[in-house]
Amino acid sequence: MSLPLPEGLNPEEKDILLTLLKLGKESGKRLRSFLEGRHGTDEHPDFKGRRELVTDADRESEQRLVQGIRKAFPDHAILAEEGVETPAGKVDREARICWVLDPLDGTTNFVHGHPHWSVSIGVLKEGKPWLGGIYAPMLGGREEGTFWYGSTLAGAFCNGMPMRVSRTQKLRDAVVSTGFSYNRNEEGVNTNLDNFGRMLMEVRGIRRCGSAAIDLALCAQGVYDAFWEMYLQPYDVAAGMALVYASGGWIGDLGSGEDPLFGSEILVTNGKLQDEMRPLLQGKDCS
């Protein structure tokens, strides 16, 4: 499947986005083959936290992405989750452009054969979300899967079709999404359960798919009207934030005042619901 690019891209944006699409598709297809070869489950997961799984496929995906980026753009910086080819969770160098990679977002889903997992590739320009691509090989009812991608300056697409955030005006009519952190059993952590309970009474419905990247992509597409979560990392949200901005959405925090990209709490809406949602939500510091 050849994916059209947004109109109005400059040569630099075009080159980077074409590489992003190529690497994302190759990595996603490899992950799908890995999963199908194990009949739907990864037989040898490791644990890097009480619930946070790491797989051979996860590490291989990151390695392939990093190597592809370094070959195409040796001067660009890379921030990747697993630390296979770069320092774990740290930018490998200073640069104007930085690729932010989650080679397998939704690892627990992947391990258990659930289709909600993705390859998430964000590109920052001078520290701000700029380009993004999120590829979900098992979603969409088609062999090619679903690829959301775009530029904050030129718009966003889903499998070649332009997308925009929803037009929902009132929270009572909204379908929203959230997630629950892996560290939820640790002392002093906001479990998000109180937020969930308050929100549940005010909205049409809440969804929880297990991949923050897909949640953000579906907000950008207008499937979800809003999303919130805590204790996320830049590689969880960088690509999705670019898509939300490209689709006309709004992004903020849950009261910390921190940058949602690096502050580990995020609220995303279609630009119409944040004033109703914010009083219902408490962030990391819920004391």
N, C-alpha and C positions, 0 to 999 in steps of 0.2 A: 504494500500500500504506500503510494507516494503522497506525502502530506504537503499541502500548499502552505506557503509562508505568509504571514501578515504583510499587507502592503505598506510601503513607506519605510522599510528597514534600510539603514545605512549599510555599507559593505561589511563593516565590522560586526554589526548585529547579525547580518545574514550568515556570515561564515560561522559564527559561534552557534547560532541556533541550528544550522544544518548539522554541525558536529554533535550538538546535544541530541537531536532527533536520531541520528545514526547510532550513537553510543547507547542511548536509552533503549532503542528498539533491540539492538543486539544483546544487551544485558538482560532485558526482560524475556526475550525468547530463550536465552540460555537458562534462566531461572525456571521458566516453564518446563523446559525439557528435563531439567534436573528433578523437578517435582514429579512430573509424569513418570520418569524413570524409577522413582521410588514409590510409585503407586499412591501418590497423594500425601505422603508424609516423609519427613526427613528422619532417617533412622538414627542419626548420630548428632543430636544437638548438644552444644555445650551451654553452660550457664554463666552469664556475666553479672547476674543479679538474681534475686529470689525468683522473679518471673521473667526476666528479660533474656530471651533466647538468642544465641548466635549460632549460625549454621555454616557448614562448609560452603554452601551456595552463596551466603551473605558475603563471606570473605572473598570468594572468587569474583563475585559481581563488582565489589569495590576495586579489586586489583585491575580488572579489565577496564573499568571506567577511568581510573587514575592514569593507567598507562596510555589510554587513548587520548586523554586530555593533554598529557605531557608531550605526546608526539605531535599533536596539532598546534598546541599553544604553550611552548616551553616557558614562556615568561609569565604565565598566569599562576596565581596562587590556588591552592586546593585546601578545603576543609572537609574531611571525610570522617565518618563515624567510627569505623572499626580499627583504624591504625594499621592496615596491611601494608600500604606503600607510603603513608604519611604519618606524622604524630597523631595518635588517637585523639579525636576531638579538638585538634588545634590546627590553625592555619600554618602551612608549611613554609611560607615566606611572605614578605611584604610585596604587594602588587596592587595596581589600580583595579584589576579584575580578579575576582575570586570565585571559583566553582565550589558549591556547597552540596555535598553528596550524601544521600541516604541510599545505599545500594539495595536495600530491601526493607521498606517500611511496611510494618505489619508482619513481623517475623513470626509471632505466635500463630497468626492466621495461616501463614505459609506452612509452618510445621504441622499444623492440624488439617491441612487440605482445604482450608476456607479460601474462597477466591478473592477476598478483599486484601490484597497486598500490592505493592507497587515499587517501581524504581523512581526515585525523586531526585531531580537534578536542578538546582538553582544556580544562578549566576548573579553575583553582586558586582555593582560598579561603584567604586568609592564607598563601599560599605552599605549600599542600599540595594534592595531587591530590584532586579533589572529584567532578567530573562528567566523563564522557568519551563520545565517539562516534567510531567508525571505520567508514567506509563503503567497501566494495569493490564497485564497480558491475559488475565482470566475473566475480565469483565466485558460486558457489551454484547454478549450473545453472538460473537463472531470470532473467527480464528485469529484475527489480527489483534484482538483486545481493544482497549480504549486508551488513547493518548491525548492528554490535555497539554497544551503548550502555548507560549506566547511571549510578548514583550510589553512591559509597562507603558511604553511609548506608542506601540502600534496595534495593540489588541491581542485577544486570546482566542484559541480555537479548540474544539474537541473533534478529533478525527476529521479535520478539515473544515468543520462548520463553525462559523463565528459564534461566540457565546458572550452573554451578559449576565450580571447578577439579577436576582428576582425583583419583582415590583411590589412584593407584599408590603402593605402599609402598617398593619397592626400585628402585635405579637400573638394575639388570639388566633390569627389565621396562619401562623408560621409553623414550619417544620424545621427544627434545629438539630444540631448534632453536638456531641461532646465525647470525651474519653476519660479514662481513669488511669492515673499514673502507676508505674511499676513500683514506686516507693511508697505506696499508700499505707503500708503497715508501720512505717517509721514514725517515731515520736515527733509530734509537732507538725506533721504533714496535713495539709487540707485534703481530705479524701474526695472532695467534690460531691459527696452524697447530699449534703444540705443544699448545695446549689441545684443539684438535679431535682430534688424534691420540690423546691420553690418553683423552678422553671416548669416542671411537669404540670403544675396546676394552672399555668398561664398560656401554654402553647397548644397548638393542634397536635403536635407529636414531637418526640425526641428519638433520634437514632444514634446508634453507637456501633461503628463498623470496624474499629480496631486499627485504622490507618489514618493518622492525622493528615498525611499528604492527600489522601483521597477525600477526606472531609473538606479540606480547603479547595480542592479541585471542584467538588460538587457545589460548594458555595459560589465559586466563580462562574459555574455553569448555570446557576439559578435553580438547581435541584433542591438544595438546602437554602434556607433564608438566613441562617446564622450558624456560627460555631464558636465554642469556647473550650479551652483546656489549659491545664497548668503543668509545670515541670517538663516542658518540651525544650528541645535544643534547636539551634539554628538549622541543622540538617533535616529536622522534622518539618520545618515551616518555610524555609527560604524559597523553594520553588512555588509552593502554594501561595505565598504572599505576593509574589510577582504576578501570578495568574489573577488573584483577587483584585489587585490594583489595575491590571490590564482590562478587567471586566467591569470596572466602575464601582468596586466595593469599598468598604470602610474597614480599617484595622486599628485596634487599640489594645489597651491592657485591661486588667481587672481591678485597678486601683493602685497598683504599685508605682505608676508613673514611669516605669521602665520601658525601653524599646522592646516591642513584642518579638523582634527578631532574636535578641540576645537576653531578654529578661525572663524567659521561661513561663510567661503567662500571656494568653492571647484571647482577644475577642474579635470575631469577624462578623460583619453584617452586610446587608445589601445597601447600607447607608441610610436606612429608614427606621431601624429597630433598636439601635444602641441605647437610646435614651430610656426605653422601656426595660431593656435587659439589664443594664448596669446596676440598678438598685437591688436586683435579685441575686447578684453574683458577688461572692467574696473570693479574693485571690489567695496567693500563697500565704500572705500574712493575715490570717483570719482571726487573730487574737483580739 
